[in-house]
Each structure stands twice: as structure tokens, then as C-alpha cells.
Amino acid sequence: MASWEPRKDKRVFEPSGAGGLASVLGTKFDYYRTEYTNDTDLLTSDSRRFAQLEELVYEDCFFDYVLTSDVLEHVRSDDKA
């Protein structure tokens, strides 16, 4: 990934509680990495950082790529996510 050319015109979404690939992908793409929270103040303050996968604020097809690992099995309503 380090050799990839930057593509800031591409939006990448990586829902993750911690870790993730932010250190590399954040330099290559328009990168969104969210943590789960129930705190409504956080949800409304920074949608790039905090989210509930069942209630994302983004329009359909907003992201070009979605990366996820060890996340969806924790979502209660996976059909909404």
C-alpha cells in the first residue's frame, strides 16, 4: 500500500473500534474511520469519527470502497448496516 499513488478523489470507509489502516489509507484516500458510540452528542459532532452502522448519515453510494474486518458480527441489525 505504501507504493500506491494518492487518490484523494476516492472515499474509503473503514468502520473500526480501534486500529485499522488509518496511518496508510489516510494519506492515500479521502478516508473515514468510525468508532461505534451511543453518545448522541458525539454522533452529531463528528460523523467521520463516530457512527452507528445501522444509522449512517451518508447518502447511498457515497463511498467508493468499504473495508471491514471483525465489525459486522457485532451489529444487531445487520440488514440496516
N, C-alpha and C positions, 0 to 999 in steps of 0.2 A: 504494500500500500504506500509505502514511503516514496516510491518512484512514480506514483500516479500524478498526472497533471491536475492542478486545481480546477474544479468545475463548480464555481460558486453559483452558477445558474441552475444547479440541481439541488433539490431539497431532499435531505435524508432525515428520517425519523427513527430514533432508537429508544424505545421505552425501556427503562432500566432503573433499578433501585440504586445501583452503585456500579462503579467500574465502567464497563462499556468501552467503546473505542474513541472516546471524545478527543483524546490527545492527537490522534491522527486524522480522524474524519472531520473534526472541527476546522482543520487547516485546509481541507480539500473541498468541502461542500458547504452549502447553507444548511447547517447541522442543528437538529433539535434533539435533545436528550432529556426525557422527563422522568421524574420520580413520582410514584403514587402518593397521594395525600387525600385526606378527607377535610382538610382545613380550607374552608371556603375563601378565606382571605388570601391564602397562597394560590388557590386555583384561579382567582381573578387577577392576581397581581403579575404573574409571570407564566404564561402558557407554554413557553419554551422549556421551563424547568419543572413545573408541577402539572399533573394531569390525572384524570381517571380515564382509563381506556374506554370505558363504556360511555363516556360523555365528552369526547374530544371536541374542541371548539373550531377545528379546521374543516374547511369545505371538503367534500368528496374530491378525490384525485389531487389534493393539494401537494402531496409528497410524490417525488419520483421514485424513491426507494424507502422501504421499511425493513429494518433489521431488528430481529428479536430472538432472544435465547433465554430460556428459563423464566418467561414472564407470563405468557398466556394461560398457563395452567393455574395461575393464581387469580385469574379474573373470574368473577362469579357469573357474569352474563357474557360469555364469550361470543354469542351471536351479535351482541351490540358492539363489541370491540372490533 
